[in-house]
Amino acid sequence: MNESSEMVAHNSDRELAGQEFLSGGGELGALTRAFDWAGTPLGPPAGWPQSLKTAIRILLSSQHPMFLWWGPELIQFYNDAYRQTLGPERHPGALGQRGRDCWQEIWHIIGPQIDYVMAGKGATWHVDELVPVTRYGRREDVWWTYGYSPIDDANTVGGVLVVCTDVTAQHNLTDELRRANLRLADEGNSLRSLFNQAPGFMCLLNGPDHVFELANASYLQLVGQRDLVGKKAREVFPELEGQQFFDLLDNVYRSGEPYVGRRVPIGFMTGPEGSLDRRYVDFVYQPITDGSGAVTGIFVEGSDVTDHVRAEGAAAVADPRTASSRQEHAGDRAGHSRIDRAFVAQH
């Protein structure tokens, strides 16, 4: 027979007057009724203060973990729900034990908190606080959210009622999420750095109005270091109206189909007189979709091939035999004839 069974068996049939407040309460109710309280500073239960009886009645009736210290010696009570947080090292021995004797390993944490309440300074509240516990043969890091409340006895504080929750699982989950977010932030910073340092131009447009969300250094260099982020493409580049780029973006957003352009002429406004600087670009408009497949934005990636195109043109003038080679690229440029005509028309 173990210690718990022996305590229950001892005087298990005893029903003394004045102990009705100890009725029920499951295992701890039975252990509390069977305990030899006459051998403690509290004496027999019939003579306990009414405030202590009421607190114990609440404790034993509650399904929430609760613990109670009473008197100068901090004699202990607890309920079935709190019993689940204890290992065999302290259950059932903690019942009726002096608080400091029971919790020596963490007294430097909880002792001052108990003294604060017993001194009549009010209640305390602690959220997600580490209070280690030795149970099942090893010391565990356990996080608690708990409150210490005074129990009045005449004109003084007679004891401390503890209402607590073991929040270790939530704490560990929150901590893991925090670490994951830090890892993602580091990865995001790394990707953003790679994005910004990429030799090709890149930008991210959001929504049907093609609002700039990101643009790398190469893109900013191409467009003359304009202020882009948070602005609509049509707002930033009014000179591109009629050059078909906005129509292409609209079509990619509506259709969800990417568009690839080769050696496409584009004119950017450069000077105060409104002249257009003609460039040539290879680019891709790649739609971005959400989990349902709906298009939410467009990723733009490409290269400024102006120098290459001009070099080819110069070579063709110098050597007519290269004309046949240039004609091989006619198919690539055929789809952009309207863009060329629009550009020329603006000159």
Summary of the structure (lengths in Angstrom):
residues: 347
radius of gyration: 39.1
end to end distance: 103.2
largest distance: 120.1
contacts: 967
relative contact order: 0.07
helix: 43%
strand: 27%
